[in-house]
Amino acid sequence: MHKLVLVLAFLMPGVLLAQAPVSKLGSGSLEERLNQLERVMDARNAAQMALLDQMAQLQDEVAELRGRSEEHAYQIEQILQRQREIYQELDRRLAPTSSPTVAGGSTPAVTTDTSLPTYSSNLSENEAYEQAIQLVLRDKRYEAAIPAFEQFIANYPNSSYVPNAHYWLGQLLFAESKYDQAKVHFTTVVENYRDSNKRGDCILKLGIIAQQQNDATTARRLFEQVVSEYADSTEAGLAKKRLESL
């Protein structure tokens, strides 16, 4: 605020002139009045030089802030780009590579949708989600990833990543044959996040769980739901093969 007042004073020199009118130079001799006027002019020039210095300092500070802002914007873009690469690599690695197995066989391949979730501008939120994903993709620490996703949901219940976090919890628990726990997370996505790009795969996984638990009626209903609601998807193709095996 102090700098702003000085800048305004500099831009309106009439204000300074009004503060020290010539009529206040006294009534002494001509030489005394000239000396007094010279002192006033020197003081005014010194004040103007100080204002110029402050203006230059302000310009330097603005330039520095602009540089920091551009640097931060670049860093944010790099983080978001890294996330895009992680999600794309994750989808590539976990894409189905073989036909699904029937009940009693090995665990079926994990499938994902190649479309990506909305990215958040909250860096802490992004970093927390990325760390949980990295436990799956990079570190292969699947057991550690489960509490990481659970903690993420607890910390960021309104995040756009929450449906994906439930999906990955379902996948991780499914891989450990903890079917009842996995059903909770898959069902959460199916019922609460109808626009999620993971919803079709969650319905498919619920059908597979029903098939593993020898509930053929529920399995058939769920596989038919996948085919009906996601007709042209990879999940629909897998559901059709499952229906043939029932």
ChimeraX attribute file (.defattr): number of C-alpha atoms within 10 A of each C-alpha:
attribute: neighborCount
match mode: 1-to-1
recipient: residues
	/A:1	6
	/A:2	6
	/A:3	12
	/A:4	12
	/A:5	10
	/A:6	18
	/A:7	17
	/A:8	12
	/A:9	15
	/A:10	19
	/A:11	11
	/A:12	11
	/A:13	12
	/A:14	10
	/A:15	12
	/A:16	14
	/A:17	11
	/A:18	9
	/A:19	9
	/A:20	14
	/A:21	11
	/A:22	13
	/A:23	7
	/A:24	11
	/A:25	15
	/A:26	12
	/A:27	9
	/A:28	10
	/A:29	9
	/A:30	10
	/A:31	9
	/A:32	13
	/A:33	16
	/A:34	13
	/A:35	13
	/A:36	17
	/A:37	18
	/A:38	12
	/A:39	12
	/A:40	16
	/A:41	13
	/A:42	12
	/A:43	12
	/A:44	16
	/A:45	12
	/A:46	12
	/A:47	15
	/A:48	18
	/A:49	13
	/A:50	14
	/A:51	19
	/A:52	15
	/A:53	12
	/A:54	16
	/A:55	17
	/A:56	12
	/A:57	12
	/A:58	15
	/A:59	12
	/A:60	12
	/A:61	12
	/A:62	12
	/A:63	12
	/A:64	12
	/A:65	12
	/A:66	12
	/A:67	12
	/A:68	12
	/A:69	12
	/A:70	12
	/A:71	12
	/A:72	12
	/A:73	12
	/A:74	12
	/A:75	12
	/A:76	15
	/A:77	12
	/A:78	12
	/A:79	16
	/A:80	17
	/A:81	12
	/A:82	13
	/A:83	19
	/A:84	15
	/A:85	12
	/A:86	17
	/A:87	19
	/A:88	16
	/A:89	14
	/A:90	18
	/A:91	19
	/A:92	14
	/A:93	14
	/A:94	15
	/A:95	16
	/A:96	17
	/A:97	10
	/A:98	8
	/A:99	12
	/A:100	18
	/A:101	16
	/A:102	18
	/A:103	19
	/A:104	10
	/A:105	9
	/A:106	9
	/A:107	16
	/A:108	17
	/A:109	15
	/A:110	18
	/A:111	23
	/A:112	22
	/A:113	19
	/A:114	15
	/A:115	12
	/A:116	12
	/A:117	15
	/A:118	9
	/A:119	15
	/A:120	13
	/A:121	10
	/A:122	10
	/A:123	13
	/A:124	11
	/A:125	17
	/A:126	17
	/A:127	13
	/A:128	17
	/A:129	23
	/A:130	17
	/A:131	16
	/A:132	23
	/A:133	23
	/A:134	17
	/A:135	18
	/A:136	19
	/A:137	19
	/A:138	11
	/A:139	11
	/A:140	12
	/A:141	13
	/A:142	20
	/A:143	13
	/A:144	13
	/A:145	22
	/A:146	22
	/A:147	13
	/A:148	20
	/A:149	24
	/A:150	15
	/A:151	16
	/A:152	20
	/A:153	18
	/A:154	11
	/A:155	12
	/A:156	15
	/A:157	12
	/A:158	10
	/A:159	19
	/A:160	15
	/A:161	21
	/A:162	20
	/A:163	27
	/A:164	21
	/A:165	24
	/A:166	24
	/A:167	27
	/A:168	22
	/A:169	25
	/A:170	28
	/A:171	23
	/A:172	19
	/A:173	20
	/A:174	23
	/A:175	16
	/A:176	13
	/A:177	14
	/A:178	14
	/A:179	20
	/A:180	14
	/A:181	13
	/A:182	25
	/A:183	23
	/A:184	15
	/A:185	22
	/A:186	27
	/A:187	19
	/A:188	17
	/A:189	27
	/A:190	20
	/A:191	9
	/A:192	11
	/A:193	15
	/A:194	13
	/A:195	11
	/A:196	19
	/A:197	18
	/A:198	24
	/A:199	26
	/A:200	28
	/A:201	26
	/A:202	29
	/A:203	25
	/A:204	25
	/A:205	28
	/A:206	26
	/A:207	28
	/A:208	29
	/A:209	22
	/A:210	21
	/A:211	20
	/A:212	18
	/A:213	14
	/A:214	13
	/A:215	13
	/A:216	17
	/A:217	12
	/A:218	16
	/A:219	26
	/A:220	21
	/A:221	14
	/A:222	22
	/A:223	26
	/A:224	21
	/A:225	18
	/A:226	27
	/A:227	20
	/A:228	11
	/A:229	11
	/A:230	16
	/A:231	15
	/A:232	11
	/A:233	15
	/A:234	18
	/A:235	24
	/A:236	22
	/A:237	17
	/A:238	20
	/A:239	28
	/A:240	15
	/A:241	16
	/A:242	23
	/A:243	18
	/A:244	9
	/A:245	10
	/A:246	12
